[in-house]
Amino acid sequence: MSKSTRDEFTGLNPMHTTMQMFSPSKLLVESATMIFIMSFALLILTIMVWKGATLSPELTAALMIGLFVTFLVAVRQYASFR
């Protein structure tokens, strides 16, 4: 919610309080996005380390590409919030 809108709705109006409570801030969205993307990347990395020797070369290549794409999306998401 922008500062002008926030200044306009000062007081104890339950509707506006609810809107401010449930409208995510930029920092919250950025943090949640990065946590989700990094946890997905760690999951792929863990699977590759745990099952790496038994995976076929095609699946290993697909996981490597998935890991690369995950980090690419993470960087683009992080840059879009800046």
TIMI-2910 file (N, C-alpha, C, CB; in pm, 1 decimal, decimal comma, always signed):
<rs>
+----------+----------+----------+----------+----------+----------+----------+----------+----------+----------+----------+----------+------+
!      n_x !      n_y !      n_z !     ca_x !     ca_y !     ca_z !      c_x !      c_y !      c_z !     cb_x !     cb_y !     cb_z ! resn !
+----------+----------+----------+----------+----------+----------+----------+----------+----------+----------+----------+----------+------+
!    +85,0 !   -115,7 !     +0,0 !     +0,0 !     +0,0 !     +0,0 !    +90,5 !   +123,2 !     +0,0 !    -97,2 !     -0,9 !   +122,0 !  Met !
!    +60,8 !   +219,6 !    -83,0 !   +146,6 !   +337,0 !    -95,2 !   +133,1 !   +428,1 !    +26,0 !   +113,0 !   +414,2 !   -222,4 !  Ser !
!   +230,2 !   +516,7 !    +42,4 !   +231,5 !   +605,9 !   +158,1 !   +112,8 !   +701,5 !   +155,3 !   +362,4 !   +685,0 !   +163,0 !  Lys !
!    +77,7 !   +752,5 !    +36,7 !    -36,4 !   +844,6 !    +29,6 !   -166,9 !   +774,7 !    +67,9 !    -48,2 !   +903,8 !   -111,7 !  Ser !
!   -182,9 !   +650,6 !    +25,3 !   -302,6 !   +574,7 !    +61,6 !   -303,0 !   +545,2 !   +210,9 !   -310,6 !   +443,5 !    -18,9 !  Thr !
!   -187,5 !   +511,0 !   +264,9 !   -176,5 !   +482,5 !   +406,7 !   -206,8 !   +606,6 !   +490,1 !    -37,5 !   +429,6 !   +439,1 !  Arg !
!   -157,1 !   +722,4 !   +444,8 !   -184,5 !   +846,6 !   +516,4 !   -332,5 !   +883,6 !   +509,3 !    -99,5 !   +959,9 !   +459,6 !  Asp !
!   -395,1 !   +849,0 !   +397,7 !   -537,0 !   +881,0 !   +380,4 !   -624,7 !   +799,5 !   +475,0 !   -579,6 !   +856,2 !   +235,5 !  Glu !
!   -583,6 !   +675,7 !   +502,2 !   -665,5 !   +585,3 !   +581,6 !   -609,4 !   +567,4 !   +722,5 !   -676,4 !   +450,5 !   +512,4 !  Phe !
!   -576,1 !   +672,5 !   +788,1 !   -532,3 !   +660,3 !   +926,8 !   -655,2 !   +651,8 !  +1016,3 !   -441,5 !   +780,3 !   +968,1 !  Thr !
!   -642,7 !   +581,3 !  +1125,6 !   -755,4 !   +564,9 !  +1216,6 !   -778,7 !   +418,5 !  +1245,5 !   -881,6 !   +628,2 !  +1158,7 !  Gly !
!   -889,9 !   +387,5 !  +1304,5 !   -919,4 !   +251,4 !  +1346,1 !  -1032,5 !   +190,3 !  +1264,8 !   -954,4 !   +248,6 !  +1492,8 !  Leu !
!  -1028,2 !   +208,5 !  +1136,1 !  -1127,4 !   +148,7 !  +1048,1 !  -1090,3 !     +1,8 !  +1026,5 !  -1136,1 !   +225,6 !   +912,0 !  Asn !
!  -1176,3 !    -93,2 !  +1061,6 !  -1140,5 !   -235,5 !  +1048,2 !  -1111,5 !   -277,7 !   +904,0 !  -1252,2 !   -321,4 !  +1103,3 !  Pro !
!  -1180,0 !   -219,7 !   +807,6 !  -1156,6 !   -257,7 !   +668,1 !  -1015,6 !   -219,0 !   +624,6 !  -1260,7 !   -191,5 !   +575,9 !  Met !
!   -974,6 !    -99,2 !   +658,4 !   -842,0 !    -54,4 !   +616,8 !   -732,1 !   -125,6 !   +694,4 !   -829,2 !    +96,1 !   +634,9 !  His !
!   -758,5 !   -156,1 !   +819,4 !   -661,7 !   -231,8 !   +898,4 !   -641,8 !   -370,4 !   +839,1 !   -707,6 !   -242,5 !  +1044,7 !  Thr !
!   -751,7 !   -433,4 !   +798,2 !   -744,0 !   -565,3 !   +735,9 !   -669,0 !   -558,4 !   +603,5 !   -884,5 !   -622,6 !   +714,1 !  Thr !
!   -693,2 !   -456,8 !   +524,4 !   -622,9 !   -442,7 !   +397,0 !   -473,4 !   -425,1 !   +418,6 !   -678,7 !   -324,4 !   +317,9 !  Met !
!   -434,4 !   -347,0 !   +517,3 !   -292,7 !   -328,3 !   +544,7 !   -230,4 !   -455,1 !   +599,7 !   -272,3 !   -213,5 !   +642,0 !  Gln !
!   -306,7 !   -532,1 !   +674,6 !   -252,9 !   -653,4 !   +734,8 !   -229,3 !   -761,2 !   +629,0 !   -347,7 !   -705,5 !   +843,2 !  Met !
!   -317,6 !   -770,0 !   +529,6 !   -307,5 !   -877,7 !   +431,9 !   -243,8 !   -836,7 !   +299,8 !   -442,4 !   -932,5 !   +405,4 !  Phe !
!   -212,3 !   -710,7 !   +278,9 !   -141,9 !   -672,6 !   +157,7 !     +7,5 !   -685,3 !   +184,2 !   -179,6 !   -527,8 !   +112,9 !  Ser !
!    +74,6 !   -773,3 !   +111,7 !   +215,3 !   -800,6 !   +141,5 !   +305,1 !   -683,1 !   +103,1 !   +261,1 !   -926,8 !    +68,5 !  Pro !
!   +405,3 !   -664,4 !   +182,5 !   +502,2 !   -560,7 !   +150,3 !   +603,0 !   -615,4 !    +49,4 !   +574,0 !   -510,3 !   +278,4 !  Ser !
!   +677,3 !   -526,5 !    -10,8 !   +774,9 !   -565,3 !   -112,4 !   +882,3 !   -656,3 !    -52,9 !   +839,5 !   -440,7 !   -174,8 !  Lys !
!   +928,0 !   -624,2 !    +66,7 !  +1031,8 !   -702,9 !   +130,9 !   +983,7 !   -843,3 !   +163,9 !  +1079,2 !   -633,7 !   +256,5 !  Leu !
!   +859,4 !   -856,1 !   +207,1 !   +803,9 !   -986,3 !   +240,9 !   +792,7 !  -1075,0 !   +117,0 !   +666,9 !   -970,0 !   +306,8 !  Leu !
!   +745,7 !  -1018,9 !     +6,9 !   +732,6 !  -1095,1 !   -117,4 !   +870,5 !  -1135,9 !   -168,3 !   +657,6 !  -1012,6 !   -224,7 !  Val !
!   +965,2 !  -1044,9 !   -161,2 !  +1100,7 !  -1074,4 !   -206,9 !  +1161,4 !  -1187,1 !   -122,9 !  +1189,3 !   -947,9 !   -199,8 !  Glu !
!  +1145,5 !  -1181,3 !     +7,1 !  +1202,3 !  -1283,9 !    +94,7 !  +1136,5 !  -1419,3 !    +70,9 !  +1186,8 !  -1243,2 !   +241,6 !  Ser !
!  +1005,9 !  -1421,3 !    +59,8 !   +935,0 !  -1547,4 !    +38,0 !   +973,3 !  -1609,7 !    -95,8 !   +783,8 !  -1525,3 !    +44,1 !  Ala !
!   +987,1 !  -1526,9 !   -198,1 !  +1026,5 !  -1577,7 !   -330,0 !  +1165,7 !  -1637,9 !   -324,7 !  +1021,5 !  -1465,7 !   -435,2 !  Thr !
!  +1258,0 !  -1568,8 !   -261,9 !  +1394,6 !  -1619,2 !   -254,1 !  +1402,5 !  -1746,2 !   -169,8 !  +1486,9 !  -1512,5 !   -196,6 !  Met !
!  +1327,8 !  -1753,3 !    -60,2 !  +1329,0 !  -1874,0 !    +22,4 !  +1274,3 !  -1992,7 !    -55,9 !  +1247,1 !  -1852,5 !   +150,9 !  Ile !
!  +1166,7 !  -1972,7 !   -130,6 !  +1109,2 !  -2081,4 !   -209,9 !  +1206,8 !  -2128,8 !   -317,8 !   +977,3 !  -2036,1 !   -274,3 !  Phe !
!  +1266,7 !  -2035,4 !   -389,4 !  +1357,2 !  -2072,9 !   -497,9 !  +1482,9 !  -2139,9 !   -443,5 !  +1394,9 !  -1949,8 !   -581,1 !  Ile !
!  +1536,7 !  -2087,7 !   -334,8 !  +1657,4 !  -2147,8 !   -278,1 !  +1628,2 !  -2286,0 !   -218,8 !  +1716,9 !  -2056,0 !   -170,6 !  Met !
!  +1512,4 !  -2304,8 !   -159,5 !  +1479,2 !  -2437,4 !   -106,3 !  +1462,2 !  -2538,2 !   -219,6 !  +1350,8 !  -2430,9 !    -21,1 !  Ser !
!  +1404,3 !  -2495,1 !   -331,6 !  +1392,6 !  -2583,8 !   -447,5 !  +1530,4 !  -2620,3 !   -501,7 !  +1308,0 !  -2517,7 !   -557,7 !  Phe !
!  +1620,5 !  -2522,9 !   -508,4 !  +1756,5 !  -2548,9 !   -555,7 !  +1829,2 !  -2644,6 !   -461,3 !  +1835,1 !  -2417,1 !   -568,8 !  Ala !
!  +1811,7 !  -2627,5 !   -331,1 !  +1874,8 !  -2718,9 !   -234,9 !  +1817,0 !  -2859,6 !   -245,6 !  +1857,3 !  -2666,2 !    -92,0 !  Leu !
!  +1688,9 !  -2871,1 !   -275,1 !  +1627,5 !  -3002,1 !   -294,2 !  +1690,1 !  -3073,2 !   -414,9 !  +1474,5 !  -2987,9 !   -313,1 !  Leu !
!  +1702,7 !  -3002,4 !   -525,2 !  +1763,2 !  -3063,0 !   -644,0 !  +1908,3 !  -3102,0 !   -616,5 !  +1755,8 !  -2966,3 !   -763,8 !  Ile !
!  +1982,6 !  -3014,1 !   -549,5 !  +2122,4 !  -3042,1 !   -517,5 !  +2133,5 !  -3162,7 !   -424,6 !  +2188,3 !  -2919,1 !   -453,1 !  Leu !
!  +2045,0 !  -3173,1 !   -326,6 !  +2046,1 !  -3287,0 !   -234,8 !  +2015,5 !  -3417,1 !   -308,2 !  +1944,9 !  -3265,5 !   -121,7 !  Thr !
!  +1919,8 !  -3414,5 !   -397,6 !  +1888,0 !  -3534,2 !   -476,1 !  +2006,9 !  -3574,5 !   -561,7 !  +1764,2 !  -3510,3 !   -564,8 !  Ile !
!  +2074,6 !  -3476,4 !   -619,5 !  +2190,0 !  -3509,0 !   -703,7 !  +2304,1 !  -3569,2 !   -622,6 !  +2238,8 !  -3384,3 !   -776,6 !  Met !
!  +2327,3 !  -3519,8 !   -502,0 !  +2435,1 !  -3574,3 !   -418,6 !  +2396,5 !  -3712,3 !   -365,6 !  +2467,0 !  -3478,6 !   -300,9 !  Val !
!  +2270,4 !  -3726,7 !   -323,3 !  +2227,1 !  -3851,9 !   -262,9 !  +2216,8 !  -3965,0 !   -364,8 !  +2094,0 !  -3832,5 !   -194,4 !  Trp !
!  +2159,5 !  -3937,2 !   -479,7 !  +2135,6 !  -4041,0 !   -580,3 !  +2225,2 !  -4026,1 !   -702,6 !  +1990,8 !  -4038,3 !   -623,4 !  Lys !
!  +2326,2 !  -3942,4 !   -695,1 !  +2407,6 !  -3910,3 !   -811,9 !  +2468,4 !  -4028,9 !   -882,3 !  +2514,8 !  -3820,0 !   -772,6 !  Gly !
!  +2520,7 !  -4124,8 !   -805,9 !  +2589,0 !  -4238,9 !   -867,7 !  +2492,3 !  -4334,1 !   -937,3 !  +2668,1 !  -4314,8 !   -763,1 !  Ala !
!  +2367,4 !  -4336,8 !   -895,9 !  +2272,0 !  -4431,3 !   -954,7 !  +2184,1 !  -4369,3 !  -1062,5 !  +2184,8 !  -4488,6 !   -846,9 !  Thr !
!  +2197,8 !  -4237,5 !  -1086,4 !  +2114,9 !  -4171,9 !  -1186,6 !  +2172,1 !  -4194,1 !  -1326,5 !  +2103,2 !  -4021,6 !  -1156,7 !  Leu !
!  +2082,1 !  -4197,0 !  -1422,9 !  +2126,6 !  -4207,7 !  -1561,2 !  +2185,8 !  -4074,1 !  -1605,6 !  +2009,4 !  -4249,9 !  -1654,1 !  Ser !
!  +2270,4 !  -4074,1 !  -1707,9 !  +2329,7 !  -3948,4 !  -1754,2 !  +2224,4 !  -3846,5 !  -1801,1 !  +2427,3 !  -3976,7 !  -1867,5 !  Pro !
!  +2116,6 !  -3896,1 !  -1861,2 !  +2011,9 !  -3804,6 !  -1907,3 !  +1943,6 !  -3734,5 !  -1789,4 !  +1907,7 !  -3880,7 !  -1990,9 !  Glu !
!  +1914,5 !  -3809,2 !  -1684,8 !  +1849,9 !  -3751,3 !  -1567,3 !  +1944,7 !  -3655,4 !  -1493,9 !  +1803,0 !  -3862,8 !  -1472,1 !  Leu !
!  +2072,5 !  -3692,0 !  -1488,5 !  +2170,9 !  -3602,9 !  -1427,3 !  +2179,8 !  -3471,6 !  -1504,0 !  +2308,6 !  -3670,5 !  -1421,7 !  Thr !
!  +2180,3 !  -3480,2 !  -1636,4 !  +2183,5 !  -3358,3 !  -1717,6 !  +2057,2 !  -3275,3 !  -1697,3 !  +2200,0 !  -3393,4 !  -1866,0 !  Ala !
!  +1941,0 !  -3342,0 !  -1687,8 !  +1815,9 !  -3269,8 !  -1665,4 !  +1816,5 !  -3201,1 !  -1529,1 !  +1696,1 !  -3365,5 !  -1676,0 !  Ala !
!  +1869,5 !  -3267,5 !  -1428,0 !  +1878,2 !  -3205,7 !  -1295,6 !  +1975,9 !  -3087,9 !  -1295,3 !  +1921,1 !  -3309,6 !  -1191,4 !  Leu !
!  +2085,9 !  -3099,6 !  -1366,5 !  +2181,4 !  -2988,3 !  -1375,4 !  +2117,3 !  -2867,9 !  -1444,5 !  +2308,9 !  -3032,1 !  -1451,8 !  Met !
!  +2043,3 !  -2893,9 !  -1550,8 !  +1973,9 !  -2784,2 !  -1620,3 !  +1867,4 !  -2724,7 !  -1528,8 !  +1909,5 !  -2834,2 !  -1753,1 !  Ile !
!  +1795,7 !  -2809,4 !  -1454,4 !  +1697,0 !  -2760,1 !  -1359,3 !  +1759,3 !  -2674,2 !  -1250,8 !  +1623,7 !  -2875,6 !  -1296,7 !  Gly !
!  +1876,2 !  -2715,3 !  -1202,9 !  +1946,2 !  -2636,0 !  -1102,9 !  +1990,6 !  -2502,4 !  -1160,7 !  +2066,5 !  -2712,7 !  -1048,9 !  Leu !
!  +2041,4 !  -2503,2 !  -1282,8 !  +2083,9 !  -2379,4 !  -1348,6 !  +1964,4 !  -2285,7 !  -1370,8 !  +2152,7 !  -2411,1 !  -1483,3 !  Phe !
!  +1853,5 !  -2340,9 !  -1417,3 !  +1734,0 !  -2259,2 !  -1441,7 !  +1679,8 !  -2203,2 !  -1310,1 !  +1624,7 !  -2342,4 !  -1513,5 !  Val !
!  +1686,2 !  -2283,3 !  -1203,6 !  +1641,0 !  -2235,9 !  -1073,1 !  +1721,3 !  -2114,8 !  -1027,4 !  +1651,5 !  -2347,5 !   -969,6 !  Thr !
!  +1852,4 !  -2122,2 !  -1039,4 !  +1934,6 !  -2008,4 !   -999,7 !  +1915,2 !  -1890,3 !  -1094,1 !  +2081,7 !  -2048,3 !   -995,5 !  Phe !
!  +1890,2 !  -1917,0 !  -1221,2 !  +1862,0 !  -1808,3 !  -1315,3 !  +1731,9 !  -1736,2 !  -1276,9 !  +1852,3 !  -1863,2 !  -1460,0 !  Leu !
!  +1628,4 !  -1812,0 !  -1243,3 !  +1502,2 !  -1752,3 !  -1200,2 !  +1521,7 !  -1675,9 !  -1069,4 !  +1393,7 !  -1860,8 !  -1183,5 !  Val !
!  +1602,1 !  -1731,1 !   -978,2 !  +1626,9 !  -1663,4 !   -850,2 !  +1693,0 !  -1528,5 !   -871,8 !  +1714,4 !  -1750,3 !   -759,1 !  Ala !
!  +1790,5 !  -1523,2 !   -959,2 !  +1859,3 !  -1396,7 !   -986,2 !  +1765,1 !  -1297,8 !  -1053,9 !  +1983,7 !  -1420,1 !  -1074,1 !  Val !
!  +1685,6 !  -1345,2 !  -1147,8 !  +1591,8 !  -1255,1 !  -1216,4 !  +1483,4 !  -1203,9 !  -1121,1 !  +1526,7 !  -1326,9 !  -1335,8 !  Arg !
!  +1433,4 !  -1290,9 !  -1034,2 !  +1334,0 !  -1247,7 !   -936,1 !  +1393,1 !  -1146,3 !   -839,3 !  +1279,2 !  -1367,8 !   -859,3 !  Gln !
!  +1514,6 !  -1173,5 !   -794,9 !  +1578,9 !  -1082,2 !   -702,2 !  +1603,2 !   -946,5 !   -768,0 !  +1710,7 !  -1141,5 !   -651,9 !  Tyr !
!  +1644,4 !   -948,7 !   -894,3 !  +1670,5 !   -823,7 !   -966,3 !  +1541,1 !   -747,5 !   -995,1 !  +1744,3 !   -852,6 !  -1097,5 !  Ala !
!  +1430,5 !   -819,0 !  -1012,6 !  +1305,5 !   -749,8 !  -1044,0 !  +1252,1 !   -671,6 !   -924,3 !  +1200,8 !   -849,7 !  -1091,1 !  Ser !
!  +1292,0 !   -711,1 !   -802,7 !  +1248,0 !   -638,6 !   -683,9 !  +1337,3 !   -520,2 !   -651,6 !  +1243,0 !   -731,5 !   -565,7 !  Phe !
!  +1450,6 !   -510,6 !   -715,0 !  +1544,5 !   -401,2 !   -685,9 !  +1520,1 !   -283,3 !   -774,6 !  +1687,6 !   -447,3 !   -701,6 !  Arg !
+----------+----------+----------+----------+----------+----------+----------+----------+----------+----------+----------+----------+------+
</rs>
